[in-house]
Amino acid sequence: MTLQVDELSYAYEALPIIDSIRMHVQRGELVGILGPNGSGKSTVLKNIYRALKPDTGAIRLDDEDVLTMSSRKAALKMGVVGQENTVPFDFQVEDIVAMGRSPHKRLFQSDSPDDRRIVAEALQRTGMADKAGRDFSDLSGGERQRVLLARALAQQTELLILDEPTNHLDIYYQLQMFDLIRELGITALAAIHDLNLAALYCDRVYLLREGRMYASGSPEDVLTPDTIREVYGIRAEVSRHPATDRLTIAYVPVSLHVRRRETR
């Protein structure tokens, strides 16, 4: 599954939110969308998975127009894990994950043994098998996020769209989530807040600033001290970690930088 986005623009009440966004994701890639709060990361993703309708631009999956697909066909191709981890009605965890099987079934068709196996595997992979019979409303924020990932996995799509998927997760489950995506070899596009996670896991990244594309390329090309300072307004030191051989970013608070300079 490949994703191609061309000249994507969206405005809210005549206020431009994103403008002329171009990006692509090749089969099997994990690609990150980075940028400060308000830069347009979530808006790009919502246009791709059709929660919003773009004003201009084209979105294609394997040369098929996403904007003209039926809802069922889009659900067979794209699984989504959004920022919001609430559901309109309270269900048990297992029932919510089973909703991921809906695009594969006819209306009112009951779950098959294969459906139940896929749901159980998704719960196991996300560490939520022991919570299958719990009410969703009784879970913590991090547990809810893992249930929604399990639902997307049960959907068995070729493309995952993830909007800051590690919100509410402790570091163990942040790493587990991205390890799992890597293990599956699935095509994935994720808005990521944590630059170190992006540097550790992403094949390529797109960096947004004020709704426009600022930079794109490998983490090494994009996440430089100069770029981080220009986009985020902070000082950072970037190096290669000896254990992972990936970039690691250390942020230098202004107060600490000034204090160190004054003591010299």
C-alpha positions as CSV (number, residue, x, y, z in Angstrom):
1,M,0.0,0.0,0.0
2,T,1.4,3.4,-1.0
3,L,0.0,6.8,-0.1
4,Q,0.4,9.9,-2.2
5,V,-0.8,13.4,-1.1
6,D,-0.6,16.3,-3.5
7,E,-1.2,20.0,-2.9
8,L,-3.5,19.4,0.0
9,S,-5.1,22.5,1.5
10,Y,-7.7,23.1,4.1
11,A,-9.2,26.2,5.7
12,Y,-11.6,26.6,8.6
13,E,-14.0,29.5,8.2
14,A,-11.7,31.1,5.7
15,L,-8.6,30.7,8.0
16,P,-6.0,28.6,6.2
17,I,-4.9,25.7,8.4
18,I,-2.7,23.7,6.0
19,D,-1.5,24.9,2.6
20,S,-0.1,23.0,-0.4
21,I,1.0,19.9,1.5
22,R,2.7,17.2,-0.5
23,M,3.9,13.9,0.9
24,H,4.2,10.2,0.1
25,V,4.6,7.0,2.0
26,Q,6.0,3.9,0.3
27,R,5.0,0.4,1.0
28,G,6.3,-0.8,4.4
29,E,7.6,2.7,5.5
30,L,6.9,4.3,8.8
31,V,6.8,8.0,8.1
32,G,6.4,10.7,10.8
33,I,4.7,14.1,10.6
34,L,6.4,16.5,13.0
35,G,5.8,20.1,14.1
36,P,4.9,22.3,17.0
37,N,1.3,22.5,18.4
38,G,-0.9,24.2,15.8
39,S,1.4,23.4,12.9
40,G,-1.3,21.3,11.1
41,K,-0.3,17.7,11.8
42,S,-3.7,16.4,12.9
43,T,-5.4,18.4,10.2
44,V,-3.3,16.7,7.5
45,L,-4.2,13.3,8.9
46,K,-7.9,14.1,9.3
47,N,-8.1,15.1,5.6
48,I,-6.4,11.8,4.6
49,Y,-8.8,9.6,6.6
50,R,-11.7,11.8,5.6
51,A,-12.8,13.2,8.9
52,L,-12.3,16.6,7.1
53,K,-12.8,17.4,3.4
54,P,-9.9,19.2,1.8
55,D,-10.5,22.4,-0.1
56,T,-8.0,21.4,-2.7
57,G,-5.6,18.6,-3.4
58,A,-5.6,14.9,-4.1
59,I,-5.1,11.8,-1.9
60,R,-4.4,8.5,-3.5
61,L,-3.9,4.9,-2.2
62,D,-2.2,2.7,-4.8
63,D,-3.5,5.2,-7.5
64,E,-7.1,5.1,-6.2
65,D,-8.8,8.3,-5.2
66,V,-9.4,8.2,-1.4
67,L,-12.0,11.0,-1.6
68,T,-14.3,9.1,-3.9
69,M,-14.1,5.7,-2.2
70,S,-17.0,4.2,-0.4
71,S,-16.8,4.3,3.4
72,R,-16.4,0.5,3.5
73,K,-13.6,0.5,1.0
74,A,-11.8,3.2,2.8
75,A,-12.1,1.2,6.1
76,L,-10.7,-1.9,4.4
77,K,-7.6,0.1,3.3
78,M,-7.0,2.5,6.3
79,G,-7.0,1.9,10.0
80,V,-7.0,4.9,12.2
81,V,-5.8,5.6,15.8
82,G,-6.7,9.2,16.6
83,Q,-5.9,11.4,19.6
84,E,-9.3,11.0,21.2
85,N,-9.6,7.8,23.2
86,T,-13.3,8.0,24.0
87,V,-16.2,6.1,22.5
88,P,-19.8,7.4,22.4
89,F,-21.2,4.4,24.3
90,D,-19.6,2.2,26.9
91,F,-18.6,-1.3,25.6
92,Q,-16.4,-4.0,26.8
93,V,-12.9,-4.0,25.5
94,E,-13.3,-7.1,23.4
95,D,-16.4,-5.7,21.7
96,I,-14.6,-2.5,20.8
97,V,-11.7,-4.4,19.2
98,A,-14.3,-6.6,17.4
99,M,-15.6,-3.4,15.7
100,G,-12.4,-3.5,13.6
101,R,-13.8,-6.5,11.9
102,S,-17.0,-4.7,10.7
103,P,-15.6,-3.7,7.2
104,H,-14.9,-7.3,6.5
105,K,-18.5,-8.5,7.2
106,R,-22.0,-8.0,5.8
107,L,-24.6,-6.1,7.8
108,F,-25.7,-8.0,10.9
109,Q,-23.3,-10.8,10.2
110,S,-22.1,-12.4,13.4
111,D,-18.5,-12.9,14.3
112,S,-16.9,-16.0,12.9
113,P,-14.2,-18.1,14.6
114,D,-11.7,-16.4,12.4
115,D,-12.9,-13.0,13.6
116,R,-12.6,-14.0,17.2
117,R,-9.1,-15.3,16.6
118,I,-8.0,-12.0,15.0
119,V,-9.5,-10.0,17.8
120,A,-7.8,-12.2,20.4
121,E,-4.4,-11.8,18.6
122,A,-4.8,-8.0,18.5
123,L,-5.6,-7.9,22.2
124,Q,-2.6,-10.1,22.9
125,R,-0.2,-8.0,20.8
126,T,-1.2,-4.8,22.5
127,G,-1.0,-6.2,26.0
128,M,-4.7,-6.0,26.6
129,A,-5.8,-9.6,26.6
130,D,-6.4,-9.7,30.4
131,K,-8.7,-6.6,30.0
132,A,-10.9,-8.2,27.3
133,G,-14.0,-8.3,29.6
134,R,-13.5,-4.9,31.2
135,D,-15.6,-1.9,30.5
136,F,-13.8,0.6,28.3
137,S,-14.8,3.5,30.6
138,D,-13.0,1.8,33.5
139,L,-9.6,1.9,31.8
140,S,-6.8,4.4,32.1
141,G,-6.0,6.8,29.2
142,G,-3.0,4.6,28.2
143,E,-5.1,1.4,28.3
144,R,-7.8,3.0,26.1
145,Q,-5.2,4.0,23.6
146,R,-3.9,0.4,23.4
147,V,-7.5,-0.8,22.9
148,L,-8.0,1.5,20.0
149,L,-4.7,0.3,18.5
150,A,-5.9,-3.2,18.9
151,R,-9.1,-2.3,17.0
152,A,-7.1,-0.9,14.2
153,L,-4.9,-4.0,14.1
154,A,-8.1,-6.2,14.0
155,Q,-9.2,-4.2,11.0
156,Q,-6.2,-5.8,9.1
157,T,-5.7,-2.8,6.8
158,E,-2.5,-2.2,4.8
159,L,-2.1,1.4,6.0
160,L,-2.2,2.7,9.6
161,I,-2.9,6.4,10.2
162,L,-1.8,7.3,13.8
163,D,-2.4,10.8,15.3
164,E,0.0,11.1,18.2
165,P,-0.6,7.5,19.1
166,T,1.7,7.5,22.2
167,N,-0.5,10.1,24.0
168,H,-1.2,8.8,27.6
169,L,1.3,6.0,27.2
170,D,4.2,5.4,29.5
171,I,7.6,4.9,27.9
172,Y,7.3,1.1,27.9
173,Y,4.2,1.1,25.9
174,Q,5.4,3.9,23.6
175,L,8.3,1.7,22.6
176,Q,6.1,-1.3,22.4
177,M,3.7,0.4,20.1
178,F,6.3,1.5,17.6
179,D,8.1,-1.9,17.9
180,L,4.8,-3.6,17.0
181,I,4.3,-1.4,13.9
182,R,7.8,-2.2,12.8
183,E,7.3,-5.9,13.5
184,L,4.1,-5.9,11.4
185,G,5.9,-4.3,8.4
186,I,2.8,-2.3,7.8
187,T,2.7,1.0,5.9
188,A,2.2,3.7,8.5
189,L,1.9,7.5,8.7
190,A,2.0,9.0,12.2
191,A,1.9,12.4,13.7
192,I,4.5,12.3,16.5
193,H,5.2,14.8,19.2
194,D,8.4,13.3,20.5
195,L,11.3,14.0,18.3
196,N,13.4,11.3,19.8
197,L,10.7,8.6,19.1
198,A,10.5,9.9,15.5
199,A,14.3,9.8,15.2
200,L,14.4,6.3,16.6
201,Y,11.7,4.7,14.5
202,C,10.8,6.7,11.4
203,D,12.3,6.0,7.9
204,R,11.5,9.5,6.9
205,V,9.8,12.6,8.4
206,Y,7.9,15.6,7.3
207,L,8.2,18.8,9.4
208,L,5.4,21.3,9.4
209,R,5.5,24.9,10.4
210,E,2.4,27.1,10.5
211,G,0.5,24.8,8.1
212,R,3.2,24.6,5.5
213,M,5.9,22.0,4.7
214,Y,9.1,23.2,6.2
215,A,11.4,20.3,5.6
216,S,11.3,16.6,4.7
217,G,13.8,13.7,4.5
218,S,15.5,11.3,6.8
219,P,15.6,12.1,10.5
220,E,19.3,12.8,10.0
221,D,18.5,15.4,7.3
222,V,15.7,17.1,9.1
223,L,16.3,17.0,12.8
224,T,19.4,19.3,12.9
225,P,20.1,21.7,15.7
226,D,19.5,24.7,13.4
227,T,16.1,23.3,12.1
228,I,14.9,22.5,15.6
229,R,15.8,26.0,16.8
230,E,14.1,27.6,13.8
231,V,10.9,25.6,14.0
232,Y,10.5,24.9,17.8
233,G,12.4,27.9,19.1
234,I,14.7,25.8,21.4
235,R,18.3,24.9,21.6
236,A,19.1,21.3,21.1
237,E,22.2,19.1,20.8
238,V,21.9,16.2,18.3
239,S,24.1,13.1,18.3
240,R,24.1,9.5,17.4
241,H,23.4,7.1,20.2
242,P,26.0,4.3,20.5
243,A,23.4,1.7,21.5
244,T,20.8,2.3,18.8
245,D,22.9,4.0,16.1
246,R,20.0,6.4,15.7
247,L,19.9,10.2,16.4
248,T,19.2,11.3,19.9
249,I,18.2,14.8,20.8
250,A,19.0,16.6,24.1
251,Y,17.1,19.8,24.7
252,V,18.9,22.6,26.5
253,P,16.6,24.9,28.6
254,V,17.3,28.6,28.3
255,S,17.7,28.9,32.0
256,L,20.3,26.1,32.2
257,H,22.2,27.5,29.2
258,V,22.3,30.9,30.7
259,R,23.4,29.6,34.1
260,R,26.2,27.5,32.7
261,R,27.4,30.5,30.6
262,E,27.4,32.7,33.7
263,T,29.5,30.2,35.8
264,R,32.3,30.0,33.2
